[in-house]
C-alpha cells in the first residue's frame, strides 16, 4: 500500500523535508533543504516500494542512464531509496509555481501565449523521445516556471521509475493522469505519440477553457477511446479552421494518425496560427522542427522559393519566458537570403531540418481504423475499471560571411596560399605534437582549460572559408557529446554508447573511417571528454568510474581494449572531464565531490583516490581547471570552489576548499578557465563571472566582474585568448568580453554573433585568431576572434549541417577541426 504519510520535518537522503508542495498519483513533492549547504530543492517521495535487490539495482541503473540535461527540463539532482525501500528523486526547485497555478482550470489562454509555452515544451519532449524515453504524464501541473519564468517540464524522473519499477507498473505502461492519457496509454502501450496527445489535450484546454472529455473516471476513459473531441471553434469562434485541425490531428485516436513527432505538431500549430484572420502569432521554435502537410488543410508548407512571412515579435512582447529560436521561415533556393529578404524587417530564411521519423524511435503503433463492437465496448469497460483502481525571439541571423561579396577574390587568395600550407602545417604539427607530448591534451586544450591553441598556423581568418569535410567516422552506437583530443596523430573521443574511440587523425583515405581501436564498453554513457598524456588516455563514465587506457591501443589486431586501471566507483556518474598535471588526475563526480587520483595508477586494477573534496551542495558536472597549485571546479550548488591541488595534508583523505564563490543565481555546469590570475566561469543565471584566482582573503569571494545577462542559460565553458573571454549561450549567440573587465561590476560584450538557428551548448575553441563553436542547428561555425568592427558579427564560415546537434566542443589541431555530433559521428574538416 502506498505510504501517504506527511513526511514534513523528516530527513530523506541529505535533505530535510520542510513542507509538502503538492501530491499526485505517483508521489508527494516536498520543499527540501540540504543538511550541509542549506540549498533548497524539490524532493519527490514516490508511492512505490522496490520489491528487492534486483529491482533496486534496476532503478538505480535507469535513473543514472536517463539523467536528462535540457534547458526546459527540471534537472534531476539526486535520487535514492530510503530505509523503507521507497525511492525518491531530488530535482531543481522552481520557485515561480506551475502553469496550472498561473492558469487555473477553466481559464482561457490566448493562442499567442499558448504558442510561447508549446515551443519549449515540445523541444523538451522531443529531446526525451530522441533518447527513447516517454514522459507519460504531460499536464499543466508538471509544467513549471523557473526563476526567470522559463518554462520547465518536470517529472521525467517518474518516467525513469516507470521503466524500472515493477511495483509502479502493476498495469504495464498505465501511469499518468486520466484526463490527459492517450487511448494507447490506457491500453498499456504508451509510445512517444502519447505525449503528443497529452500536450494536445493541454492546448485544447488552454484555448477553450475546457478539457475535451468530462465526466466520471470511467466515462473519461471511454471517451478517450471512442469519442471525438468537440469543435474548438464552436467554443472559440475566433480560432481559425487551420488551428483547430492541427489540434484535432494531434488528438487522433490512433498514434499513427497524429503528427510524426511532437516537434512536427508544434511547428504545424505555429504555421497554422500564421493564417489567422487576426495578426499572425510568430513564435520562435527550435530549428529542428519541420512541417507535415495536413490533409485538406491550408497550412503553409516549406517551398523552394523564398516566401515573405510575418515579421518577428517585438522585443517588448508579453512573453516572460525565453523563446527558443528565431521565427520560422521557409527555406530559400540559394544558400544565402535574397536581396528582398535582407531588406525585409527580420524576414530572413532558415533551413528546415528533417522531422524525426517514427521508425527512428523504434516504436511500433497500431495501424488502420478499428470498428468498435458491443463486445469490445464491454471488455473496454472492464479494463477501464481495473485501470481506475491503479491510477492513483530575436531576429534570425543573416548568414552572409563578410567575405561573400568578394568570393572570387577570396578563392584566389586561398589558392595562392595553398603552396605554403603544407610547409606551415609541418611546422605547426611539430610544435603542437611536442607540446601535446610534454603537457598532454585535454578538454579545454590545457589543464587551465583556456580552450586556446596557440600553435595553430594553418587555419586563419583568411583560409577558414575554404574549410571542407575531410572525413567522418563510421557511426558509433550513440551520440557523441564528448569533445575530441588529438595527440600524436590520433583522435580520441567518447560516445554515449559507453565506449572510448581512437581514430587516425589524417583519416583513412576514405570518406568514412573505422576506429583504430575502441574500449570495451564501460558500464555507462560517456559524456566526459578524454585527457591524453604520457601515453595514457583518461576518461570518466556514467558508471561512476574514471578509466585509464593505453593510448596506442592494446596490440596489433586487437580492436577492443580493456583499461590499464579504473577508479573505485564514486557515488554517482562522472560526466566531468579529467585534468591531468604533475602526475595527478582530477575529476568531478555527480556525487557532489572532486577527486584526485595518481595518474600512473596504484598497481592494481581498481584504485582509490589520493584525496577527495568535502561534499559540495550539488552535482559537479564542471571539469576542473588546475593552475598554480590550485584546482577550481564549479558545482550545481551555484558556487565555484578552489582546492589545494596537492590535497590537505598527509593522512587526510577529504579536503575543504581554500575558498568558494558567493552563490551565483543558478547552477554552474561550466568548466572554469584560468588565465592571468583570473578564473572565469559561466552560470545558468545567464551570466559569465570573473574571480581573482588567488581568492579574496576570506572563505567566500565575490566576483571581480560579471557580464550583463545573455538571453538564456549558459552551459558553455569559457575560452580565453589574447585578452578576450568567449562564451556561448542558449540564446543562440557567441559572446566576446574584455578579459580584464570594463571598469565596472557589470560588463557588456565587445561583440556577439548573429544568432545561429539553435542553442549553443558547445564550448568555443580559439586558434590563430579564429573562434570555433558548434550549434544545435547541426552546424559548426567559425568567427573572427577580434570581431568584425560592429557589435554583431556574421561567421567567417559554417559547415553544412551534420545529422544531429553539435553539443561537442571543437578541437583544432594541425590544420584540421574535429567535432562530434549527435548523429553518432566524429567529423574532421580541413582546407
N, C-alpha and C positions, 0 to 999 in steps of 0.2 A: 504494500500500500504506500502511496506517495506520502512523504512527510511534509505536511503543510504548516509545521510549527513556525511561528515568527522567531527568527534567529537574531533579531536586533540585539546588540550587546555582546554576541558571541564572537569568537575568532574562527575563521576558516582559512587554512593556509597562513600566509603572513598578513592577513587583513582582518581588522576588526569591523564587523558589520554595524554601521551606525544607525541606519534606518532603512525600512523597506521602501523602495521606489515604485514597485509595481509587481504584479504577478500575472501568470498566464498558464496555459496548459502544459508548457514544458518546464517551467521553474519560476522561482521568485527572484527578483532583482533587488539588490541592496546597494546602498552607497557604502563603500568600504574605505578604510584608511589603513595604509601600510604601517605596520607597527614600528618600523625603523625610520622611514623617511617622512611619514605622515602624508604622503601623496595620496590623493583620492582616486578611486576607480569604481567602476560598476562591477559588482560581483553577482553572477547568476548561479544560484544553487538549484540544480536540476532535480526534477521529481522522478528520479530513477536510480535504483541501486544497481551496481555492476555485480553480476552473479558470481564471478570467480576470477582466478588469476589470469586465465586466457582472455576473458572479456576486459579485464583491467589493462592488460598489455595491449589489446587491440585498440581500446580507447586512447591510450597514450600515443600509440603509433599514428592513429588517424589525426588526432589533434595536432601532432607535430607536423604531419605531412601537409595538412591544409591550413598552414599559417599564412593567411591571405594578406597581402600588402597592396593596398589600393587607396587613393586619397578619399574615396567615398564609401569605404567600408570601415566600420569601427574596428580598431586594431585589437586583436587578441593578445593580451599582455602576458597571461599566465593561465595555467589550468592545473587541476589536480583532483585528488579524491580524498575526502575527509575520513575520519575514523569510522564512520558508519557506512563506508563504501559508496557514498553519494558523490558523483562528480560535480565539480564546479568550474566556472570559467571566469577569468578576470579580464575585463575589457575597458577601453577608454571610457571615461565618464563624459557624456555630452550634456553640458550644463544648461543648454537652452531648450531642453524638452524634446517632444516629438511633434511630427506633423499632425498627429491626431489631436494633440493639445492645441496646436495652432489653428487647426480647422476641425472643430468638434463635429460629431455626427450630425447630419442634416445641413451642414454648411456647404453652399456652393462656392467653388473656386474658379476664378477666371481661366480661360484657355491659356492666356499669356503666362499666368503663374504656374499652371499645370505643366506647361512645356518646360519651364525652368526647373521643375522638380524631376521630370522624366529623364532629362539629359544625364544627370549624374547617376540616377538610379539604374537606368538601362546600362550605362557603362559599367557599373559595379557588378550587375548581374551577368553581363557578357563576359567579364573578366573571370568570374567564378565558373561559368559554363565552359569556358575555354580550358579550365583545369578540371573538368569533369565533375563539378560539384553543383548540386541543385539546392537552392535555398530552402524551399518547401513552405515558407511561412511569410511571404511578402504581404505586408499590410501597413497602414499608416502608423500603427503603434511601434513598428520596427524601423521607422524612418526618423532618424534623429537629427537635431540641429546642433552643430558644433559651436565652438567659441566664436567663430566668425560667421555664424548662421549658414555654414556649409552643410549640405545635406549628406547624411551618413546612413548607410544601410546596416542595420545591426542584426545580431542573432545568427550569423553564419556558423558560430560555434555549435548551434543546435543541429545544423546540417551535418556537422562532423560527428556529433554523438549519434545522430540517426544512422550514419554509416556504420558505426562501431558497436552500438549498444543494442543487443537483442532485447534487453528489458524495455527499452523505449519503443522498440518495434514489435509490439505484440501483434499488430497487423502491419506487415512489411510495407513501408512507404506511406502509411496513413498517419502522417504527422502534419499538423498545420492548423489553421483556423477556418472553420467550416464556411463562413460566407465568402472566403477568397480561394477555396480549393477547387482545382480543375477536376473535370469528370474523371480523367485517368488517375489522378491522385487519390480520389475517393475509391477507385477500384484497386488501389495498392500498387499502381505502376507510374510513379511520377517520372517526368522527364524534363529537360530544360524548358520545353514549351509550357510546362505547368507554371513556371514562374512568370512567363509572359502573360498567361491567362490571369493570374493573380494581379499583376500590375495593371492589366486592362480593367479588372474589377475596380481597382483603386481609382483609375482615371474616370471611369463611368460614375463612380460615387462622387468624385470631386466636381465633375462637370454638371451633374444633375442634382446633387444633394441627397441622392438616394442610391442604395445598393440595388443591383438589378434583381436580386432574388430575396424574398422576405418570407417570414412565417416561422413555424416551429423548426427545430433542427432537422427532423426527417423531411419536412416539406422543402427546406432549402437544399438539402442533399439531392432530393428527387428533381428539383428544378435545374440544378447544375447538370444533371444527366439528360434531361428531356425537354426543357422549356427554353425557348429563345428569349433573350432579353427584350424588354420593351424599348421602343424607339427613344433615342436620346432627344431627337428634335421635337417630339411631342411634348417633352418636358422643358426643353430649352430651344425655342424656335430660332434663335439667332445662330445656333450652330449650323455649319454647312453640312450638306449631304456627305461630302468627302471626309470630314472629320468623323461623322457617325459611322461611315462604312469602315474606316480604319479601326475604330474601337471594336465594332462588331466582328470584324475579321479576326482580331486577336482573341475574341471570346468564342470562337468556333468550338463546337463540342469535341471534334477530333483534332489531335495535335498537328497532324499533317495538313490541316486546312488553315492553320494560323500562319503567321509570317515565319520565314525560315530561321529567324533569330530574334531575340529581344531587341537587339540594336536595329534591325530592319523595321520592327514595329515603331520604335522611337523616331526613326528617320521618316517613315511614312506619315506619322502623326504630324511631324514638323512640316512636311511638304503639303499635307492636306490643309494645314492651318493657313498656308500662304494663298489659298484660293477662297478664303472667307470674303464675304461682301465687305466686312469691316477691314480696317488696315491690317496688313499681314503681321503675324507674330513670328518674327525670325529669331529663333533661339539657338545659340551655339550648341552643337552636338559633336561628339567625337568623330574624327575624320574617317574612322573605320566603318561608319555607317554606310549603307548602300540602300538603293531604292528597289523595291519589288513592285512590279506593275500589279495593280488591283483590277481584277476582272470587272468591267463595267463601270469603273470609277475614274474620273478625270483627275487623277493625282499626277502632278508633274514628275517626269522621269528623266534621268540623265540623257542627254543627246551629245552628239559630237560637235555641235556648234555652240559658240558662246551664247548664253542666254542672260539677259538682264533680269535681275531678281530684286527682291525688296532690299532696301537699304539696311545697313546694320543698326542694331539697337543703339540708342544714345547712351552715353556713359552714365547719365543720371537716371537710368531706368529703375523701375521699382524692385529689381532683383537685389536681394541682400546676399544671396549665396553666389559663390564664384562660378561662372559658367565655364563650360569645358572647352569650347573650341570656337573658332570664328564661325560666322554664319555659313550655312550650307549653300553652295552654289554648284552648278553643273560644270562639267569638265570641258575646257576649250579644246579645239582641234590641235593647236600647236602647244609646245611645251611652255610658252610664255603667254601672259594675258595680252589681249589685243589692245590697240590704242584706245578704242572706245571704252573698254572695260577699265583701263587705267584711269581714264578721265572720270568715269562714274564714281560717285562718292561711295567708296567701300565695295563697289560691285566688281569684285575680283573673282577669280575662279580657283577652286581647289580640286585635286584629283579625288575620285571616288574609289575606295578600296572594295575589294570583293566581299560580299556578305559571307560569313562563315556558313558552310553548308551543314545541314542537319547530320549528314553522314560523318562529318569530321568530328562530331561529338560521340560517335559510336552509340547512338541511341536509336532503338527501333521504336516505331509508333504505329498504332493501328491504321489501316488503310481502308478507304471506302466508307460509304454510309451504311448504317445499320438500321434495320426496321425493328422497332421495339414492340414485342408481342406481350400479350397479357401474362404469360408465364414468366417472361423476363421481368415484367414490372413487379410481379410478386417476389421473385428472387432478389431483385434490387432492393426492394423494401426490407427484406430480411437482412441483407448485407448492411444496409444503412443503419438498422437498429444496432447491429454489432459494432459498427463504426462509431456511432454516437457514444457508446459506452467507453470507447478508447480515446476520445478526443478531449481530453480534459480542456556680350562678348566683344571683344575688341575687333578692330578691322582685321581682315585677312591679309597675310603677308603678300606682297608683290615680289615674287621670286625672280627678280631680274638682277643677276650679278652685275656689278659695276663694269665688268669688262665686256658685257654683251654687245654694247653699241660698237665696239671695235673688235668684234670676234675674229675677223680675218687677220688683223694686225697682231692680236694676241697669239693666234695659232702660229703665225710666222715666228713670233718671238720665242715661243716654246720650241718650235722646230729648230731654231737657231741655237738654242741652248742644249739640245739633245746630245750633241757631240761631247759636251763636257760632263753630262750627267753620270756616265759610267765611272769616270775618274773620281768625281766628287763622292759618288756612292761608295767607292772602295775606301776612301779616306774616312768617310762617315762610319762605315761598318767597322773599320779597325778601331776607331775611337770608342764607339758605342760598345763593341764587344769587350774591349779592355775594361771599361767601366762596369759593365754587367758582370764580368768575371770577378772583379775586385769587390764591388759593393753589393752585387745582386740586383735583381729587378723584381718589383712587387707592385701591387695596386698603388697607383699614385707615383710610379717610377722609382721613388726612393723611400727610405724609411721616414723621411719628413713629410711624405705624401704631398709634395709640391705639385705633382702632375705636370712637371715641366721637363722635357727632354732637351737639354742644351746642346746635344751632339748631332742633331739633325741638320743637314746642309743641302740635301737633295730637294726636298719639298719646301717651297716658299710661296709667298703670296702671288708670285708671277707664274710659277709652274703648277700650282694646285688645280687650276681649272682644267688641266689635262689629265686628271686622275681618271682611271677606268678600272673596272674589275679585273683582277689578276687571276684569282681562283677562289673557289669556295670549298668548304669541307663537304664531304658526304654528310647527310643528316645524322645528327646524334639522336638519341631516343627522346629528347625533350628540349625545352627552352634553354638557350644559353644567355643567362643574365650575368654570368661571370665575365670579368674583364681579362683579356689575354695578357700573358707575359712572354716576352721574346728574349731568349738568351742562346748564344752560340748556334744560331741558325735553326732553332726550334721554337715553335709557338705552343704554349701550354694554356689550356682553358678548361674550366669546369662546366658541367651540364646538369640540368635538373634530372637527368636520367641516372644520377648517383655516381657518375664517373668523371675522372680527370682524363683529358685527351692531350696527346702530343702530336703536332704536325710539322712537316718540313716547312720552314719559313718562306722558302722560294717557291713552294708549290710542288707539283708532281708532273709538270708538262701536260696536264690535262685541266679541264675546267672545274672538275670536281675531284677532290683528293681524299683518300682514306688516311686515317691516322698512322703515324709510325708505331704507336702503341697507345693503349688506354689502361687505366687501372681496373682491377676487379671492382665490381660495384661496392660502394660503401653502403651503409645502412640507411642513407637519407639523401635528399636532393642536395646539390652543391650550388649554393648561391655565392659562396666565398670565391674570391679571386686568388690565383696562385702567387706565391713568392718563390723565387728561384735564386739560390746562392750556394756556392761551393759544391756544385754537382747534385744538389738535393732540391726537390720541389715540395713545398709545404702548402696545404690547403685544408680548410675546415669543411665539415659536413653536418647536415641536419641530424645525423645520428649521434650528435653530442661529442664527436671526436675531432681532433686535429690529426692529419695524416702526413707522413713524410715518405716520399718516393725517390728512387734513384733517377736523376734527370735524364740519363741516357737510355732508360728503359731497363729491361731485365734480361737481356741476352738476345742474340741473333735468332730470329724465327719465333720469338715468343711475343705474342701480340697483346696479352693482358698481364698486368703486373701487380704483384702484392706489395704492400708498403714495407719500407725498412722498419718503421715503427709507427705506432699511433699512441695518442694520449689515452689515459684512463678517461672514461666518459665524464664530461662536465654534467651539470644538472639539466641542461637544455641544449637546443640546437646551436651550432656555431655557424652563423651567417656572416660574421665579421671576417675580414681578410687579414691574414697574418702579416706582421712586420718582423724582419729578421735583421739584427745588428749585434755585433760583438758577441756572437755565439749564442744568442738567446732569441727565441721566437715568442712574440707577444700576440695575443689574440683575445677578442672578447667573446662572450657567450650570452645566449638568451637567458641564462640563469642569473643574470644581473652582475656577473663578475668579469674581471680582467685576469688572464692567466699568463704566466711566463714559464717557458719550457727550455731545457737545454737543447740547442739546435742539433747536436750530434746524437741525441737520444740518450738512453740510460743503460744500454747493454742488454735490454730486454725488449720484448715485442710491444709491451704497453708501458707507458711512462707517466709518472706523477709530475705535477708542476713543481718548479722551483719555488714559486710563491703564487698566490692569487690575491686579488683585492678583497677588502670587505665588500659585503653586498651593497651595491648601489640601489636606488629605488626603482630601477626599471631594466628592461632588456638592453643589452649592448649589441646593437647591430653595427654600430660605428667601428671602423677599422682603426686600430691605434696608430698614432704617429709617435716617432721617437726622435728626440733632438736634445743634445747637450745633457745626456744622462737623465732625461725625464720622459715618461710615457704619458701621452694625452689620449683620452677617449671620451666620446660622448655617450650619454645614456638616455633612455626613454623617460627617465625621471626629470628631464628638461635641463640637465646640468652637464657641463664639461668638467672632467676630472683630470688631475695631474698627479702622477705617482713617481717615486724614485725608481729608476729603471733597474737598479741592482737589488731591489727589494728593500726590506726594512730591518735587516739585521740577521745575523746567524741564528738559526733555530726558530725564526718567526715565519710562519707559513702564510699568514694573512696580513695584509698591509692596508693601512689607512692612507688616504690621499694627502699629498703635500698641501693642495688647495683645490677647491672646486668653484665653479662659477655660481653667481646668483642664478636662480631658475630663469630660463628663457620662457617665452609664452607658450611653448608646446614641445613636443618630442624632438630629440636630436638623433636622427638616423645618420646624419652626415658624418664623414670621417674628417678629423681636423687636419689642417695643413699648417706647417710651421716654417716661417721664413723671417729672417732679420729680427729675431726676438719677439715675434708676434705669432699667436695662434689664431687661425681663422676657422670658424665652423658655422654651419647654417642650421636653421631650425624650422620645424613645421609651422612656426608662427609667421612665416613668410619673410624672415629676415636673415641676413648674414651678420655674424658677430666677430669682433676682433678683441683679443685679450693679450695682456702682457704675458709672455711665455714664462717669465720668472715668477709670476704671481704678483700679489699686491701687498704682501706683508701680513695679511690676515688669512683666515681659512676660507672666507667667501669673497670672491672678487667680482666687481662689476666690469663690464666691457670698456675698452678704450673708446670704441665707437660701434654703432650698428648701422646697417643700411636702412634706408626708408623701405617700407614693406613692398615686396613684389606682389603680384596679383594672386598668388596661390602658394601652396606648400613648396618647400624646398627640400627634396630628397637628396639632391646633388651634393657632392663633396666639392669644396673649392679648389681651384688651381691658382698658383701664384707664380708670376714670371715678370721680370723687368718692371717692378713697381706697380703691377696691376693684379688685382684679385678677380677671378672669373667664377661665376656660379650660375647654374641654370635653374629654372623654376617650372613648376607645373602650370604656370600661366602661358607656357609655350615659348618662353623667351630665354635667351642667354644674356647675362648682365656682366658689366665690367666696372670695377670700382678702383679708386686710388688706394693702394695698399697701406699707405701711411695715414689714411683718413682724410678728412676735408676741413679740419679745424673746428668742427662742431661735433656734437654727440651723435647726430643722425646724418647720414651721407647719401646723397643721390648718386646714381650711376654716372660714370663718364659716358657710357653709351650702352644701348641694349640692341638686341637683334630684332628684326621684324619677327612677328610670331610665326613659328612653324605650324603645321597642321595637327599637332598633337602635343601632349605633355612632354616635358623634357625631364626624365628621370636620370638619364645618363649623366655622368660627371665629365666636365670638359678636360681636354688634354691640350697642352701648349707645346709647340715645337717650331722653332725657327720663325717666330712672329706670326704663326697661324694657330687659331684655336679650333679644335675639332670636337664635335659633340653629336651624339645620336638623339633621335626623337621617336616618340611613339607613333609618328606618322610613317614609320618604317624606313626613314632616310637617315643618312649620315651627312652632317653639314660641316663646312669649313668657313671660318670668318677671319678677316684681317685682325690681328691681335691688338693693334693700336687704334682700331676703329676706322671710320670712313669719313671723318670730318663733320659728321652730323650726329645727332643724338640717337638716331635709329638706323641700323645698318643691315643691308642685304648680305647674303652669304656670297663668298667667292665661288663656291661650288657646292652642289649637293648630289648625292648618289641617286641612281634610280632606286625605286622602292625595293626593299627586300620583302620577304614574305611574312614579316612579323614586326612587332615593336622592337625598337633598339633601346633596351634598358642597360645593356652592357656599355661600359665606358671604353672609348677607343684607345688603342696603343699605337704609337708611331715609332718605327724602328727602321733605319737604313733605307729610307725612301719608300716605305710601304706603310699603309694604315690598316690595322687589323681591328675588327669589331665583331661581337657575337650578335645574333638576332633570335627573336622568339620563334622564328621559323625552323629552329633547331640547327642552324648552320653558323659556321665561322666564315667571315668574309675578309678578303685581302684586296686592297686597292693600290695600284701603282701607276706611274706615268707610262 
